[in-house]
Amino acid sequence: MKRLVSDEQIVGSIARYIGEHGYSPSVRDVSEAIGISLAPTKRRLDMLREMGVITFKDGMARTIRVVQR
């Protein structure tokens, strides 16, 4: 059975990781936290960035940040 992951779960996992570790998660860290593979995780992160919910720099490790609203 396919598991659906909400945008809020993804953003929450990013915020929790930063809170616990003091630095941004990698795409792999996010993928493991939400339980889906890397490619779909990357697509969701790209979508969240386009929506202005998160920011990150392409090609640079551990730059994912939650945009404060």
C-alpha positions as CSV (number, residue, x, y, z in Angstrom):
1,M,0.0,0.0,0.0
2,K,1.3,3.4,-1.0
3,R,1.8,5.9,1.9
4,L,0.8,9.4,1.3
5,V,2.9,12.1,2.9
6,S,1.6,15.7,3.3
7,D,3.5,18.8,2.8
8,E,3.2,19.6,6.5
9,Q,4.9,16.3,7.4
10,I,7.8,17.1,5.1
11,V,8.2,20.6,6.4
12,G,7.8,19.3,10.0
13,S,10.5,16.7,9.5
14,I,12.9,19.4,8.1
15,A,12.2,21.7,11.1
16,R,12.6,18.8,13.6
17,Y,15.9,17.8,12.0
18,I,17.3,21.3,12.2
19,G,16.1,21.6,15.8
20,E,17.7,18.4,16.8
21,H,21.0,18.6,14.9
22,G,21.6,22.4,14.5
23,Y,22.0,22.1,10.7
24,S,19.9,21.3,7.7
25,P,19.0,17.7,6.6
26,S,20.2,16.2,3.4
27,V,17.7,15.0,0.8
28,R,18.5,11.5,2.0
29,D,17.7,12.5,5.6
30,V,14.4,13.9,4.6
31,S,13.7,10.8,2.5
32,E,14.4,8.5,5.4
33,A,12.3,10.6,7.8
34,I,9.2,10.6,5.6
35,G,9.6,7.0,4.3
36,I,9.7,7.6,0.6
37,S,12.6,7.1,-1.9
38,L,15.0,9.8,-3.0
39,A,13.5,10.8,-6.4
40,P,10.0,11.5,-5.2
41,T,11.4,13.3,-2.1
42,K,13.5,15.6,-4.4
43,R,10.4,16.3,-6.5
44,R,8.4,17.2,-3.4
45,L,11.2,19.5,-2.2
46,D,11.4,21.2,-5.5
47,M,7.6,21.8,-5.4
48,L,7.8,23.1,-1.8
49,R,10.5,25.5,-2.9
50,E,8.4,26.7,-5.9
51,M,5.6,27.4,-3.4
52,G,7.9,29.4,-1.2
53,V,7.6,27.1,1.8
54,I,11.3,26.1,1.9
55,T,14.6,27.3,0.3
56,F,17.7,25.4,-0.7
57,K,20.6,25.8,-3.1
58,D,21.0,23.4,-6.0
59,G,24.2,21.4,-5.9
60,M,25.0,22.4,-2.3
61,A,24.6,19.9,0.6
62,R,22.5,20.6,3.6
63,T,21.0,24.0,2.6
64,I,17.3,23.1,3.1
65,R,15.6,25.8,5.2
66,V,12.0,26.3,6.2
67,V,10.8,29.8,5.3
68,Q,9.3,31.5,8.4
69,R,5.9,33.1,7.7
